[in-house]
Amino acid sequence: MQPRNMSMSGVVDLAAVKAAGEAKAKAEQARAEAARQAAEGGGAGPAAGAVPPSALVFDVDEAGFERDVLQLSAEVPVVLDFWAEWCQPCKQLSPLLERLTVEANGRLVMAKVDVDANQMLMQQFQIQGIPAVFAVVAGQVLPLFQGVAPEQQIRETLAQLVQVAEERFGIIGLEVDANAEGAAESAPVEAPVSPHDALLEAAVVALDAGDLGGAVQAYKNVLADDPGNTEAKLGLAQAELLARVQHMNPQAVRAAAAENPRDPAAQIAAADLDLVGGHVEDAFGRLVDTVKVTFGDDRDAVRLRLLELFEVIGADDPRVTAARTALARVLF
């Protein structure tokens, strides 16, 4: 599950790579504190800020989208249900989403968007058909699915959404007033356990310890068994980049690149530093320009490094899209 624009888009450093582990710890501490406060209160009343179950599902329009969705997504994952009164599949899906949202007991909320009344939102999300379901986490959009899906599949998707929010952003959701009418009696959505979780956790631990070689190997172990694992591919690309720049002398690398504009090795090294420093477009532009003036094996080496850097940022990032177009123009 890879959120749109959720890939690394700024400075790539060890602190950024460690963010997932730190966010997860933050989420666990917050939940432990909430449980402690509930125990001390003896369940006499709702905690400060607790919301009734009726507040977990709501309608949203273009005017209130920033407040009711974007701002709220910093506290809880917001599931967006794009629907219309004339849409028969929507009438099957929406009640199921509402029920699962209430069952999640505050770990997510659901915002319903009537596409007939909110054409601009429909265009902004590039929706081709309804029902269509998205999520927003920390202001970032995550496409979930389109059409009516089986309940078990939807449960698993929502569980993964909760997991992404907690582990990557430390977002643990809202506290629900257990005494309010309609409060969920069933357990919250549980995140599924992946057979690769232990290896992915090992990679994060290795990164935390500065063991970039260990992190690279851990991600490769996941990909050997699951070549399509998005988290492992992104992690591997980032870890390999950090390993390449770890012992570089930035001044020497940039001086060599300035003195040798046609030297593929010098430009590749400088592009790595550009990306680590958050200068994404500079890194891409440097390598596209180098492809223009190189041939044969040199050109292939530059092109392949550019493709690797695309993996670091993520395929959905508009800067990657623009650079791919520029690369295609140079090559063809």
Summary of the structure (lengths in Angstrom):
residues: 332
radius of gyration: 22.9
end to end distance: 33.0
largest distance: 74.6
contacts: 1050
relative contact order: 0.13
helix: 58%
strand: 9%
